[in-house]
Amino acid sequence: MDPPLHDPDELLGLLGVDLRQPMDVREVIARVVDGSRFEEFKAGYGPTLVCGWASVHGFPVGVLGNNGVLFSDSSQKAAQFIQLCNQIDTPLVFLQNVTGYMVGREYERGGMVKHGSQMLNALSNSTVPHVTVILGASYGAGNYGMGGRAFDTRFVFLWPTAKIAVMGPQQMAGVMSIVRRAQAARKGQEVDEELEQLRTAVVEDVAERVSLALYATGRVVDDGIIDPRDTRDVLGIALSACHGNEVRGTSRFGVFRL
């Protein structure tokens, strides 16, 4: 139960206002877990998802944290890691900062849908407690795959920097602009560029506001916004509550081959 070797106050400066700037989630883990000890699982495989074992206030946990978008390899790694944690009755802690699963013809031909489904299969059948902290972005299916509320997650906490949405505000505004332009082209109409820019700006502004942590927590879709420096203690309290009941994993995940 020894405190982290790294100063938890440094958590305030790890994630910038611009969520597009990368952050190594290992830096968060090192300031949350006991003694900053972290046994990483398959560190060289699926590098956009960090998985490994640690303890928080003496409670053993399996940690899954995002270092980018979820690819096929990172999804497969997550599925196997979730199964392993269930075999040893170890709760899962998800640290979300994800824009979703990778899309595109090349990745879909490579099995992205299949491998992402394996991750969701493992998650939805997992019976150990799940505790999630949304650090930054939580967009699209990434919210679900990384222990979102939809899969009976015991606790979901937000950092003030968290944003929850179907997709990023700029991406959403861009997609809607593409749709409007395509509709105009089918009707043989010219696009009023000034009006289109205004509409795009309005959509982006609305999407930005409704994705903010305050908007989400105001609709009780989580268990509260926390000070990043309190992440370790909040996780400890949540894990203590989870251990008030039996913590037991499962071996029943249906039939699929990793």
C-alpha positions in Angstrom: 0.0 0.0 0.0 3.0 2.3 -0.4 2.3 5.5 -2.2 3.5 6.1 -5.8 7.1 7.0 -6.4 6.0 9.9 -8.7 4.2 12.9 -7.4 0.4 12.8 -8.0 0.4 16.6 -8.3 2.0 16.1 -11.7 -1.2 14.6 -12.9 -2.5 18.1 -13.4 0.0 18.8 -16.2 0.0 15.5 -18.1 -3.1 16.1 -20.2 -3.3 19.3 -22.2 -6.4 21.3 -23.1 -6.0 20.1 -26.7 -6.8 16.4 -26.5 -5.2 15.8 -29.9 -1.8 16.1 -28.2 -0.5 12.6 -27.2 -0.1 11.5 -23.6 1.6 8.3 -22.5 -0.9 6.7 -20.1 2.0 5.0 -18.3 2.7 8.4 -16.8 -0.8 8.4 -15.2 -0.4 4.8 -14.0 2.9 5.6 -12.4 1.2 8.3 -10.3 -1.8 6.2 -9.3 -0.7 2.6 -8.4 1.1 1.4 -5.3 4.8 2.1 -5.4 4.5 3.0 -9.1 4.9 -0.8 -9.8 3.3 -1.9 -13.0 3.8 -5.4 -14.6 3.0 -4.7 -18.3 1.3 -7.3 -20.5 2.7 -7.7 -24.0 4.3 -4.3 -24.0 5.6 -4.7 -27.6 2.2 -5.8 -29.1 -0.7 -3.5 -29.7 1.1 -0.4 -28.4 -1.9 1.9 -28.6 -3.4 0.0 -25.6 -1.4 -0.4 -22.4 -2.4 -3.4 -20.3 -0.9 -4.7 -17.1 -1.2 -5.6 -13.4 -0.7 -3.4 -10.4 -2.4 -2.6 -7.0 -4.2 0.4 -5.7 -4.3 0.9 -1.9 -3.5 -2.8 -1.7 -6.2 -4.0 -4.0 -4.9 -6.0 -7.0 -6.1 -4.6 -10.4 -5.7 -5.2 -14.1 -5.2 -1.8 -15.8 -6.2 -1.0 -19.4 -5.1 2.5 -20.6 -5.3 4.1 -24.1 -2.2 5.4 -25.9 -4.1 6.1 -29.1 -6.9 4.7 -31.3 -7.8 1.0 -31.0 -6.4 -1.2 -33.8 -6.8 -5.0 -34.4 -3.8 -5.9 -32.4 -4.6 -3.7 -29.4 -8.2 -5.1 -29.4 -7.0 -8.7 -29.4 -4.6 -7.9 -26.6 -7.4 -6.4 -24.6 -9.7 -9.4 -25.1 -6.9 -11.8 -23.9 -6.0 -9.5 -20.9 -9.7 -9.3 -19.8 -10.0 -13.0 -19.9 -6.8 -13.5 -17.9 -8.0 -11.0 -15.2 -11.2 -13.0 -15.0 -9.2 -16.2 -14.5 -7.5 -14.8 -11.4 -10.6 -12.8 -10.1 -8.9 -9.4 -10.5 -11.0 -6.2 -11.0 -10.4 -4.1 -14.1 -9.5 -0.4 -14.1 -10.0 1.4 -17.4 -8.2 4.7 -18.1 -10.0 6.2 -21.1 -8.5 8.6 -23.6 -9.6 7.2 -26.9 -11.1 8.4 -30.2 -12.6 5.0 -31.0 -11.7 2.0 -33.1 -9.7 2.4 -36.3 -11.9 2.7 -39.5 -11.1 2.4 -43.2 -11.1 -0.1 -45.9 -7.6 -1.4 -45.2 -8.3 -2.0 -41.5 -11.7 -3.5 -42.1 -10.3 -6.0 -44.6 -7.6 -6.8 -42.0 -10.3 -7.9 -39.5 -10.9 -4.8 -37.5 -14.6 -5.5 -37.0 -13.9 -9.1 -35.9 -11.1 -8.2 -33.5 -13.0 -5.3 -32.0 -16.0 -7.6 -31.5 -13.7 -10.0 -29.6 -12.8 -7.2 -27.2 -16.4 -6.3 -26.7 -17.3 -10.0 -26.2 -14.7 -10.4 -23.5 -15.8 -7.1 -21.9 -19.5 -7.8 -21.9 -19.1 -11.3 -20.5 -16.5 -10.3 -17.8 -17.9 -10.7 -14.3 -15.1 -9.0 -12.3 -15.8 -5.4 -11.2 -15.0 -2.7 -13.7 -14.0 0.8 -12.6 -13.4 3.5 -15.3 -11.8 6.9 -15.2 -12.2 9.0 -18.4 -9.1 11.1 -18.6 -9.6 12.8 -22.0 -11.5 11.8 -25.1 -14.1 9.1 -25.0 -15.5 9.0 -28.5 -17.7 6.6 -30.4 -17.4 2.8 -29.8 -14.2 3.5 -27.8 -16.4 4.6 -24.9 -18.1 1.1 -24.9 -14.9 -0.9 -25.5 -13.0 0.8 -22.7 -15.5 -0.1 -20.0 -18.2 2.5 -20.6 -21.3 2.6 -18.5 -23.3 0.5 -21.0 -21.6 -2.7 -19.8 -22.6 -2.5 -16.1 -19.4 -0.8 -15.1 -19.5 -0.4 -11.3 -18.1 3.2 -11.2 -17.3 5.8 -13.9 -15.4 8.9 -12.9 -14.4 11.9 -15.1 -11.4 14.2 -15.0 -12.3 17.8 -15.8 -10.6 17.3 -19.2 -13.0 14.5 -20.2 -15.1 14.8 -23.3 -17.8 12.2 -24.3 -19.3 12.2 -27.7 -20.1 10.1 -30.8 -17.0 11.8 -32.4 -14.9 14.9 -32.0 -16.6 18.2 -32.5 -14.6 19.1 -35.6 -15.1 15.6 -37.1 -18.9 15.8 -36.5 -19.2 19.3 -38.1 -17.1 18.1 -41.0 -19.2 15.0 -41.6 -22.4 17.0 -41.5 -20.9 19.5 -44.0 -20.0 16.6 -46.4 -23.6 15.3 -46.2 -25.1 18.8 -46.9 -22.8 19.3 -49.9 -23.7 15.8 -51.3 -27.4 16.6 -51.0 -26.9 19.9 -52.8 -24.9 18.2 -55.6 -27.7 15.6 -56.1 -30.3 18.4 -56.5 -28.0 20.4 -58.8 -27.8 23.3 -56.3 -24.8 25.5 -55.6 -23.5 25.6 -52.0 -23.5 29.0 -50.3 -20.0 28.9 -48.8 -20.6 31.7 -46.3 -23.7 30.0 -45.0 -22.0 26.6 -45.0 -19.1 27.9 -42.9 -21.6 29.4 -40.5 -23.5 26.2 -40.1 -20.3 24.2 -39.6 -19.1 26.6 -36.9 -22.5 26.3 -35.1 -22.5 22.5 -35.2 -18.9 22.4 -34.0 -19.7 24.8 -31.1 -22.8 22.8 -30.0 -20.9 19.5 -30.3 -18.1 20.9 -28.2 -20.4 22.1 -25.4 -22.4 18.9 -25.1 -19.2 16.8 -25.0 -17.8 18.5 -21.9 -17.5 16.7 -18.6 -19.8 19.2 -16.8 -22.6 18.5 -19.4 -22.2 14.7 -19.0 -22.1 14.7 -15.2 -25.1 17.1 -15.1 -27.1 14.3 -16.7 -25.9 11.7 -14.2 -24.2 9.5 -16.7 -21.2 9.0 -14.4 -20.3 9.0 -10.7 -18.8 12.5 -10.6 -15.9 14.7 -11.8 -12.8 14.2 -9.7 -9.6 16.1 -9.1 -6.9 14.2 -11.1 -4.7 14.3 -7.9 -7.4 12.3 -6.1 -7.6 9.5 -8.7 -5.7 7.0 -6.6 -7.8 7.6 -3.5 -11.1 7.6 -5.5 -10.1 4.3 -7.1 -9.2 2.9 -3.7 -12.6 3.8 -2.3 -14.4 2.3 -5.3 -12.4 -0.9 -5.2 -13.1 -1.2 -1.4 -16.8 -1.0 -2.2 -16.5 -3.6 -4.9 -14.8 -6.0 -2.5 -17.7 -5.6 -0.1 -19.2 -8.3 -2.3 -17.7 -11.4 -3.9 -15.1 -10.7 -6.6 -15.2 -13.6 -9.0 -14.4 -13.9 -12.7 -15.8 -16.1 -15.4 -14.5 -18.6 -18.0 -17.6 -18.3 -20.1 -16.9 -16.0 -23.1 -18.6 -18.0 -25.9 -16.6 -19.5 -28.6 -14.0 -17.3 -30.4 -10.4 -17.8 -31.3 -7.8 -15.0 -30.6 
